[in-house]
Structure formats: C-alpha cells, structure tokens
C-alpha cells in the first residue's frame, strides 16, 4: 500500500509539471530572444549591482545561445516557484507542490545548494561550486575550534556538541535551514532569522547569537571582510555542491547549459571567474577544481 501511494504521488507530481507546461524550454528561450536569470543578491554570486560570478556565467550562457540576458531578482521564499510556476511548501525536509504561480524566469543561478527537497522540484545542472556548512563564532568567543579528526562525521559530532546551551542563528527555506542539520537535537537555542543570507555574519558580530551557521562561499567572504573578527568552529555538514537549477520539463535548456559549463570549465573561462570572485576557494577545495585550467 505504501509503495502504491508513493507511485501515485510521483505520477501526480509529474502530471502537475508536464500537463501545465509552465516552464520555458530551449526553443522558447530562443524564440523570445531572452534568457531570464532568477537570482538573489548573495555572497559574490549575485552582487545586486550588475555583476557576480553567476551573473557573468549566465550572461556568457545567454550569449552562447544567441539571446539577450535579463536578471530577475527574487527571494528565498519564492525563488523556486519563479521558475517552475508552482508555489512550494517545505516541511520536515520535504517539498509539497501547491497552486499555480507566475513564471518569472528560466534558470536559477545563485549559489544554489543541492539539497534533497529542492531535487524533488527542480533539475540541477553540473555543479559549479563546492559547499559545506560551517559553524562560525566571533573571534572573542570562549568556544575553541574543534581539532579535526580526519573523519567528517566525527568532526560534525564534535562541532554540534559545542552548540549545547548556546544560541545558533539559521534561516529556514535556505541551505542554512536548521532542519537539514537537525540542530534542534543539539540542545542549542536555534534562532531563525529572516532576510538575506548576507546578513548572517553581521548578525553574529552584532551579538544576535553565540554562533551562526554559514555556507562556504559566504564564510570565505565574511572571513576576508571582517578579518580577525570571526573564526570557524567546525563543520555542521558533509561536503555539498552548488549548481544552477531548471524546471523539470526543460531538459533541452538544461542540456545546453551543461554543455556550456563543460566547455567553460576546460577552456579557462570558469576558473578565471572563480579566481576573480572567490580567490581562496581553490585552496579550500582543491579536489573540486582539479583538472580545470
């Protein structure tokens, strides 16, 4: 019976996407002459002032298709619905597809972390950035960074043990959602902020919490921007990856993007952007960038 219900749910989800034909496919993009890039000002992926790693990369993708580029600003609560044409409710790490919503763009490219509930509703392209969630504290915090054991699961346990009785900032419906990392089980006081992910590091500096969890790109920028004022306590997650996302009924557009990324990662275009916007990333994650020019 459970298996039958699962099959019915999958078929229903598929029908909801395919019958409505909300997404914009490759032929539609070429016909319209515009590729609409949905994003949120965040880290160095989208600056909010017309540049950023994902902005430049998506501009180049639009150029490769022979169409114009258009940026469409969104926010974390609606970014998925802006490309799939359906509202999405997330609870307990699972996505529920709801009523129709306007389609505002064709691609999400925003330092978008590949997490389980998102995979239920969008298709991810070839990863373009490595990620992990770290616990960050002010440099004057009495809590000391863990001593790495070279076993990621043990390191995560050691890090989480330091949260007990402390306040930890997080943000729901993002890659910092506390439910993804079971923060409620650590004995910490979990504080869910709203707003922009860029505000998490300043919030812990302003004593809104003892700790904040941050993903790698935001942490790298924060550590550089506020030198000597923050420190990494330890990992809260295993290795993750970020990638552009497309509607499930836009396979041709996804394939075109993957072909573009493959070329960019082998002709020097991609690594040039990495060095421009995240100059220390290759040192933290050499295995991810291995073999790229």
C-alpha positions in Angstrom: 0.0 0.0 0.0 2.8 2.4 0.9 4.5 1.6 -2.4 1.3 2.3 -4.3 0.8 5.6 -2.6 4.4 6.5 -3.4 3.9 5.7 -7.1 0.7 7.7 -7.2 2.4 10.7 -5.6 5.2 10.6 -8.2 2.7 10.3 -11.1 0.7 13.2 -9.7 3.8 15.3 -9.3 4.9 14.5 -12.8 1.5 15.4 -14.2 1.4 18.7 -12.3 4.6 19.7 -14.0 4.0 18.3 -17.5 0.4 19.0 -18.1 0.6 22.6 -17.2 3.8 23.2 -19.3 4.7 26.1 -17.2 8.4 26.0 -17.9 10.3 27.7 -20.6 12.2 25.3 -22.8 15.3 26.0 -25.0 13.2 26.6 -28.1 11.0 29.1 -26.2 14.1 31.0 -25.0 15.5 31.3 -28.5 12.1 32.3 -29.8 11.7 35.0 -27.2 15.3 36.1 -27.6 15.8 36.5 -23.9 17.2 34.3 -21.1 15.8 35.3 -17.8 18.1 34.7 -14.9 16.4 34.4 -11.5 18.7 35.2 -8.6 19.1 36.9 -5.2 21.9 39.2 -4.1 24.1 36.8 -2.2 27.8 36.4 -1.5 29.7 37.0 -4.7 27.4 35.0 -6.9 25.0 37.9 -7.4 26.2 41.3 -6.2 23.0 43.2 -6.7 24.9 45.8 -8.7 25.1 44.0 -12.0 27.9 41.6 -11.5 28.9 38.4 -9.6 30.2 35.0 -10.6 26.7 33.6 -11.5 25.7 36.8 -13.3 28.8 36.7 -15.5 28.5 33.0 -16.1 24.8 33.2 -17.1 25.5 36.2 -19.3 28.0 34.1 -21.2 25.5 31.2 -21.4 22.9 33.6 -22.9 25.5 34.8 -25.4 26.2 31.2 -26.4 22.5 30.7 -27.1 22.4 33.9 -29.2 19.9 35.6 -26.9 19.8 38.6 -24.6 20.4 38.4 -20.8 17.8 39.6 -18.3 18.2 39.5 -14.5 15.1 38.8 -12.4 15.5 39.4 -8.7 13.7 37.0 -6.3 14.0 36.0 -2.7 14.4 32.7 -0.9 10.7 32.1 -0.2 9.7 32.2 -3.9 12.8 31.6 -6.0 11.8 28.1 -6.9 8.2 29.0 -7.8 9.5 31.8 -10.0 10.9 29.2 -12.4 8.6 26.2 -12.0 5.3 28.1 -12.0 4.0 26.4 -8.8 4.1 27.5 -5.1 6.1 25.2 -3.0 5.7 24.4 0.7 8.6 22.9 2.6 8.1 21.0 5.8 10.3 18.4 7.5 12.7 18.5 4.6 10.1 17.6 2.0 8.5 19.7 -0.7 4.8 19.9 -1.4 3.7 21.4 -4.7 0.8 23.8 -4.4 -1.2 26.1 -6.6 0.0 27.8 -9.8 2.2 30.9 -9.7 3.6 33.2 -12.4 6.8 32.0 -14.2 9.3 34.8 -14.0 12.5 33.2 -15.2 14.2 30.3 -16.9 17.2 29.5 -14.7 18.1 29.8 -11.0 21.8 30.6 -10.7 22.6 32.0 -7.3 25.0 29.8 -5.4 22.0 27.4 -5.2 22.9 24.5 -2.9 21.8 21.0 -4.0 19.7 19.8 -1.1 17.1 17.0 -1.0 13.8 18.9 -1.1 15.0 21.1 -4.0 15.8 18.0 -6.0 12.2 17.0 -5.7 11.0 20.1 -7.7 13.9 21.2 -9.9 16.7 19.6 -12.0 20.2 20.6 -11.1 22.9 21.2 -13.7 26.6 20.3 -13.5 27.9 21.7 -10.1 29.7 25.0 -10.3 30.8 25.5 -6.7 31.8 23.3 -3.7 30.0 23.9 -0.5 29.8 22.8 3.2 28.1 24.3 6.2 30.4 25.6 9.0 29.7 26.8 12.5 31.0 30.4 12.9 31.6 32.4 16.0 33.1 35.8 17.0 36.8 35.6 17.4 36.5 36.6 21.1 34.2 33.6 21.8 35.5 31.3 24.6 34.5 28.3 22.4 37.5 27.0 20.6 37.6 25.4 17.2 37.5 21.6 17.1 40.6 19.6 16.4 40.0 17.8 13.1 39.9 14.0 13.3 40.0 13.5 9.5 36.6 11.8 9.8 33.9 14.2 8.7 31.1 12.5 10.8 33.2 12.7 14.0 34.1 16.3 13.2 30.4 17.2 12.8 29.6 15.5 16.1 32.3 17.4 17.9 31.1 20.7 16.4 27.4 20.0 17.3 28.4 19.1 20.9 29.7 22.7 21.3 26.2 24.1 20.5 24.5 22.8 23.6 23.2 25.7 25.7 24.3 28.2 23.1 22.2 30.3 20.6 22.7 29.5 16.9 21.5 31.7 14.0 20.0 30.0 11.0 17.5 30.7 8.2 14.6 28.5 7.1 14.0 27.6 3.4 17.6 28.1 2.6 20.7 25.9 2.7 21.0 27.1 6.3 17.7 25.6 7.3 18.1 24.1 10.8 16.0 21.1 9.9 18.6 20.0 7.4 21.2 19.5 10.1 19.0 18.5 13.0 20.1 21.5 15.0 17.1 21.1 17.4 18.7 17.9 18.6 21.9 19.6 19.7 20.5 21.3 22.8 21.1 24.7 21.2 18.7 27.6 21.1 18.0 27.8 17.4 17.2 31.3 16.2 15.7 31.5 12.7 16.4 34.9 11.1 14.6 36.3 8.0 16.0 38.5 5.3 19.2 37.9 3.3 21.9 35.3 3.9 24.5 38.1 3.6 23.2 39.4 6.9 24.1 36.2 8.9 27.8 37.1 9.6 27.0 40.7 10.6 24.2 39.4 12.9 26.6 37.2 14.9 29.1 40.1 15.1 26.2 42.2 16.5 25.7 39.6 19.2 22.3 38.3 18.0 23.6 34.8 18.7 26.6 32.9 20.0 27.1 31.2 16.7 25.8 31.3 13.2 25.9 28.6 10.6 27.3 29.7 7.2 27.9 28.0 3.9 31.4 28.1 2.4 31.1 31.0 -0.1 29.5 33.3 2.4 32.0 32.3 5.1 35.0 32.9 2.9 33.8 36.4 2.1 33.0 37.1 5.8 36.4 36.0 7.0 38.0 38.2 4.4 35.7 41.2 5.0 35.9 41.1 8.8 39.5 39.9 9.3 40.3 38.8 12.8 36.7 39.2 14.0 35.3 35.7 13.1 36.5 32.1 13.4 35.5 28.7 12.1 34.5 26.3 14.9 33.9 23.2 12.7 31.7 21.6 10.1 28.0 21.1 10.5 27.5 19.2 7.3 29.4 17.0 4.9 30.6 18.3 1.5 27.9 19.8 -0.6 27.7 21.3 -4.1 26.0 24.3 -5.7 24.6 24.4 -9.2 22.2 26.2 -11.5 18.6 24.8 -11.4 16.0 24.4 -14.1 12.4 23.3 -14.3 12.0 19.5 -14.6 10.2 20.0 -18.0 13.1 21.9 -19.6 15.6 19.1 -20.5 16.9 20.8 -23.6 17.7 24.0 -21.8 19.4 22.0 -19.0 21.5 20.0 -21.6 22.5 23.2 -23.3 23.7 24.7 -20.0 25.6 21.6 -19.1 27.4 21.6 -22.4 28.3 25.3 -21.9 29.6 24.6 -18.4 31.7 21.7 -19.6 33.4 23.9 -22.2 33.8 26.8 -19.7 35.5 24.5 -17.1 38.0 23.3 -19.7 38.8 26.5 -21.6 39.8 28.7 -18.6 36.6 30.8 -18.6 35.1 29.3 -15.4 38.3 29.2 -13.4 39.0 32.8 -14.3 35.7 33.8 -12.7 36.4 31.7 -9.6 39.7 33.5 -9.1 38.0 36.8 -9.6 35.2 36.3 -7.1 36.5 33.5 -4.8 40.3 33.7 -4.9 40.8 31.3 -1.9 38.2 28.7 -3.0 40.7 26.5 -4.8 42.9 26.3 -1.7 40.0 25.1 0.5 38.6 22.6 -2.1 41.4 21.6 -4.5 39.7 18.3 -5.4 36.7 20.1 -6.8 38.8 22.3 -9.1 41.3 19.5 -10.1 41.9 19.3 -13.8 40.4 22.7 -14.6 42.5 25.2 -16.5 
